[in-house]
Amino acid sequence: MLTLLLIFFLSLFGTTCPLYLWLIDAHKEKIKLHRFILGLSLASSVVTTLFYYSLNISNSSKIVIYIWVFLLSIVTLYYWRKSSYSNVLISIPSIAGMLLIYSLVSEIISPSILSFLIILVGAFILSGSMFAMILGHWYLNVVNIPISLLRNTTKVLMFFIIFRLVWNIILILNESIVYNGYFLSILEFIGTIDGIFLCIAILFGTILPLFLSYLTLRTIYIHSTQSATGLLYVMVISVIMGDLFFKYYIIRYGLVI
């Protein structure tokens, strides 16, 4: 279980985080954030590969992960000493990463496209909060970065969180789950010992991040990037806690929430 949690966590982060570099494209040569983001994503992919050896998965999934790590390594090394980069090229490894995630979801959870997309939304929340926090910290090191970059990143992050909130509500009101041989609604399942942590997942993975993203936007509007970064640090911790609980219920019960 722990191995699967880490594989999902690291592979989802390593796949989606580089895509947020599109949001700073107009000022990428000045900020030079791509080295840190690509290096962090590459480290995640390498660790994911090590954990994959402990799983009994298909050869096709193994081939996809090797392709993902190889492409990400090439892109990272190629752009490491460059001040500019092509967003299209750095997005190519993410496509391979998404194929890997879909393969993993199909083998372990469900071959449903909807399940894959919902899990991907969670990945964009995780990587988006990390990217926003790192970008906010960059304002302390690089002068005259437009405040709009952090604002736009936070808005995109907020969009994904709102999407997850809507999906959480729909699932809670309409979905049922097999628990100890009985069909229970999600509301009934939450009342059980095993289901009570689902409330914690929704609190830390959806509700609190939504509140913090709103506060961050209000703080950005008064140009207080240092305070906004502090809020983003708290959001990252909250999102990680919630995401781990979400992934637990996905793996344990197939509950894509």
C-alpha positions, -999 to 999 in steps of 0.1 A, spaced: 0 0 0 27 25 10 47 17 -22 16 23 -44 9 56 -25 45 68 -32 44 57 -68 11 75 -75 23 106 -56 57 109 -73 47 99 -108 17 123 -108 38 152 -95 67 145 -119 43 143 -148 22 174 -143 45 199 -126 65 208 -158 33 218 -175 29 248 -152 59 263 -169 35 274 -196 21 300 -172 54 319 -170 63 316 -207 64 354 -213 91 359 -186 109 325 -186 143 339 -196 143 363 -166 129 339 -140 149 307 -151 127 285 -130 127 256 -154 159 241 -141 145 237 -106 112 223 -118 127 199 -143 153 187 -118 126 181 -92 104 162 -117 134 141 -129 142 132 -93 105 121 -88 106 100 -119 139 82 -109 125 74 -75 93 62 -91 113 38 -113 130 24 -82 97 17 -65 82 2 -97 106 -28 -94 86 -40 -63 53 -42 -83 40 -70 -104 31 -49 -135 29 -55 -172 59 -52 -194 41 -24 -214 40 -3 -182 77 -9 -176 85 2 -211 64 34 -207 82 44 -174 116 39 -190 105 61 -219 92 87 -195 124 89 -175 146 89 -206 127 118 -222 126 138 -190 164 132 -186 171 143 -221 150 175 -218 164 184 -184 200 179 -195 195 198 -227 179 229 -211 199 228 -179 225 255 -190 200 274 -212 181 304 -201 152 297 -225 133 266 -234 105 253 -256 73 246 -237 63 221 -264 95 201 -259 94 201 -221 57 189 -223 66 158 -243 79 138 -213 46 147 -195 27 129 -223 47 97 -216 40 103 -179 3 105 -185 4 72 -205 22 57 -175 -4 69 -151 -33 57 -173 -16 23 -175 -12 22 -137 -48 33 -131 -61 7 -156 -41 -22 -140 -47 -14 -103 -80 6 -101 -102 9 -132 -97 13 -170 -122 41 -169 -112 74 -186 -132 93 -160 -111 77 -132 -79 87 -150 -91 123 -155 -102 128 -119 -68 114 -106 -51 138 -131 -71 167 -116 -57 158 -82 -22 157 -97 -26 192 -110 -37 204 -76 -7 188 -60 19 200 -85 1 234 -89 4 241 -51 41 231 -52 47 252 -83 30 283 -69 49 279 -36 82 277 -55 73 306 -78 63 327 -47 97 320 -32 113 330 -65 100 366 -59 124 368 -30 154 361 -52 146 378 -85 135 414 -86 108 429 -108 89 397 -116 53 406 -127 28 398 -99 5 385 -126 25 353 -129 17 342 -93 -18 355 -96 -25 335 -128 -9 303 -113 -31 306 -82 -62 311 -103 -55 280 -123 -49 261 -91 -81 274 -77 -100 262 -108 -88 226 -103 -97 228 -66 -132 240 -73 -135 212 -99 -125 187 -73 -150 202 -48 -179 198 -73 -168 162 -80 -166 154 -43 -201 166 -37 -215 147 -67 -197 115 -56 -208 118 -20 -245 123 -30 -247 96 -57 -220 70 -52 -221 38 -32 -193 14 -21 -190 -22 -11 -179 -24 25 -177 -57 44 -200 -73 18 -227 -45 20 -235 -17 -4 -232 16 15 -237 51 3 -207 74 7 -225 92 35 -230 59 53 -194 48 46 -181 80 62 -198 70 94 -178 38 96 -143 34 112 -126 30 78 -145 58 62 -140 86 87 -107 96 73 -125 104 40 -136 136 58 -100 144 66 -91 139 29 -119 163 18 -110 188 45 -73 190 38 -74 181 1 -102 203 -10 -119 227 15 -88 241 32 -68 245 -1 -98 263 -16 -99 287 14 -61 292 13 -61 298 -24 -87 325 -19 -67 342 8 -36 339 -14 -53 357 -42 -65 385 -19 -29 388 -6 -15 389 -41 -39 417 -50 -22 439 -24 12 429 -38 23 411 -6 41 382 -23 59 372 9 26 367 28 12 349 -2 41 325 -3 36 318 34 0 308 27 12 287 -2 35 268 21 6 260 44 -14 249 13 13 225 1 13 207 35 -25 206 34 -27 193 -1 -1 166 5 -20 154 35 -53 153 17 -38 138 -14 -23 108 5 -57 101 20 -74 104 -14 -49 80 -29 -54 56 0 -92 54 -8 -85 51 -45 -61 21 -40 -80 4 -11 -116 9 -23 -114 21 -59 -131 52 -48 -120 79 -72 -127 110 -52 
